[in-house]
Amino acid sequence: MTPNDYKAMVDAALEECFRGAESLPYAGLAGAMRYSLLAGGKRIRPTLVLEFCRVCGGEIESALPVACAIEMLHTYSLIHDDLPCMDDDDLRRGRPTNHVVYGECVATLAGDALQAEAFGTILRSALPDERKARCAAFLADAVGLDGMCGGQYLDMLGEGKELDEQELTDINARKTGALLTAACRMGVAAAGGDDGQLEAAARYGAAIGAAFQIRDDMLDVLGTEQELGKPIGSDREEKKNTYMALYGAEHCAEMVLRLTEAAKEALKGVFADTAFLDALADSMAVRMN
């Protein structure tokens, strides 16, 4: 399998989500959900679910609902991040953001519904009950009080203050890293993997999550709006705490490389076939969008 193969598989499955609602009273809500869910993207998180399932000896098709679920959850977070009360962004993936098209109330509900449907998609899947429960628990841990939502709250509290590296890392480990780590662990869980595999997957996910955020901070300064599909320079304009503001481009690039090597090292001796995951980590370290 290649990243494009996984992306095509996930895109096809997501295309079937929330179909048939045209004649229902809440058709407009379903349309708003699908607008953002099908807006494209690299599908990194579902790809991690599927590949970790494969390297643990599981059937990729059985993990597809789990892969779709984490993309629903990720999409919900993007919709809410873009709201006027959060980052107030008008562009996402080269298109108007959800609230620009559907209004703030519908966009908020679309995010809420996608979060609920993410867990429903896992729990309605054909996986054994124990595996479903583990996947749902990993996702809940990544998103809740000590995960993404907690990280966003800490980020909000940090606005207007100068944070040190540890404070910034604590925030980003929750805001960005937690969901990437969950994707890796959910893939192992979907395959029925063991504790050693779960630990290695978590270490890989945490490392690429940290590298991903640093690269994001770099691209907000060094990238272009055309490449990113969203406005650039907003972090600097809003005086946000970022690794670029703290260290500059050269040191950030070194940090990304160190974290990428740490991610690959975490897999050694645990999984027999790490070529795909190694290459994915390398590609994320130099991504331009």
C-alpha positions, -999 to 999 in steps of 0.1 A, spaced: 0 0 0 11 36 -7 -1 68 10 -23 75 -21 -38 40 -18 -48 46 18 -61 81 10 -82 67 -18 -96 40 4 -105 65 32 -119 90 8 -142 64 -8 -155 53 27 -160 89 38 -179 97 7 -206 72 19 -209 88 53 -242 107 60 -256 101 26 -293 99 21 -302 127 44 -314 150 16 -351 144 24 -347 146 62 -354 177 83 -317 179 92 -304 177 57 -287 210 60 -267 198 90 -256 167 71 -246 189 42 -224 210 65 -208 179 80 -200 165 45 -187 199 33 -158 198 57 -154 160 59 -150 157 21 -129 189 17 -97 169 10 -66 168 31 -38 143 34 -57 118 56 -26 113 78 -45 101 109 -66 75 91 -35 63 72 -17 58 105 -47 38 118 -46 15 88 -9 10 85 -5 2 122 -33 -23 119 -15 -39 90 19 -41 106 3 -57 136 -12 -84 114 -47 -71 112 -71 -68 83 -70 -32 69 -107 -33 59 -118 -41 94 -101 -10 107 -116 13 80 -144 25 103 -119 34 129 -99 53 103 -130 72 92 -139 79 128 -106 97 136 -110 118 104 -145 128 116 -130 138 149 -102 157 133 -126 175 110 -148 185 140 -117 201 155 -109 220 124 -145 234 121 -144 246 157 -108 259 154 -119 282 125 -149 297 144 -149 334 152 -146 326 189 -114 306 183 -90 314 154 -116 332 132 -103 319 99 -121 323 66 -102 298 46 -94 261 51 -79 237 25 -84 264 -1 -121 268 5 -143 290 27 -145 277 62 -176 260 74 -190 289 93 -185 312 64 -207 290 42 -233 277 67 -232 302 96 -218 299 131 -246 280 146 -247 253 119 -209 250 119 -209 245 156 -235 218 154 -217 202 125 -186 199 146 -206 186 176 -223 159 154 -191 148 138 -176 142 172 -205 121 183 -206 102 150 -169 94 153 -175 74 184 -207 59 169 -188 48 138 -163 29 160 -189 13 182 -211 3 153 -182 -14 134 -178 -51 131 -146 -53 152 -147 -75 183 -162 -56 213 -130 -54 232 -112 -38 203 -140 -13 197 -139 -3 233 -101 2 233 -103 23 201 -130 44 215 -112 49 248 -80 59 231 -99 85 210 -117 98 241 -84 102 260 -69 121 230 -98 146 227 -110 153 262 -98 172 293 -62 159 292 -61 159 254 -70 182 226 -96 203 244 -74 207 274 -46 218 251 -67 244 234 -77 258 268 -41 260 279 -33 277 245 -60 302 251 -46 309 286 -12 315 272 -23 342 248 -4 374 255 22 357 276 57 345 267 58 307 272 90 286 275 96 255 255 82 231 282 49 251 284 47 252 246 54 215 243 28 206 269 1 225 250 11 211 216 14 176 229 -23 178 237 -35 200 208 -17 182 180 2 152 193 -26 135 212 -47 128 181 -18 116 161 -7 93 189 -43 80 193 -43 72 156 -13 50 160 -26 33 191 -61 28 176 -45 10 146 -27 -14 170 -59 -19 190 -80 -26 159 -56 -54 151 -55 -68 186 -19 -59 191 0 -63 223 12 -38 249 47 -36 235 33 -26 201 10 -1 218 39 15 236 60 17 204 31 32 185 25 58 212 62 68 211 62 71 173 29 91 174 42 115 200 74 122 181 58 128 147 31 149 165 57 172 180 76 174 146 43 181 129 35 210 151 70 225 147 67 221 110 33 238 111 48 268 129 76 270 103 51 269 74 30 297 88 61 318 83 79 302 53 50 287 33 25 303 9 -12 306 11 -15 287 -21 5 258 -7 -12 257 27 -48 264 15 -52 289 44 -39 323 54 -2 325 65 15 348 89 -15 347 113 6 334 142 30 363 140 2 389 135 -17 375 166 16 372 186 9 335 192 34 314 211 52 292 184 84 274 181 94 297 153 90 327 176 110 309 203 138 295 182 138 306 146 138 285 114 172 268 116 168 254 151 132 244 144 144 224 114 170 206 136 143 198 161 120 183 134 149 161 121 157 149 157 121 141 164 117 123 131 147 101 139 132 94 173 99 83 158 116 58 135 138 45 163 107 38 184 96 12 158 128 -8 157 127 -43 171 89 -41 176 75 -42 141 89 -64 113 80 -40 85 86 -3 92 94 10 57 61 27 52 60 44 86 97 55 83 90 70 49 58 87 62 78 103 91 104 115 66 78 130 43 60 148 71 93 164 82 97 182 48 60 188 39 49 221 24 13 219 34 
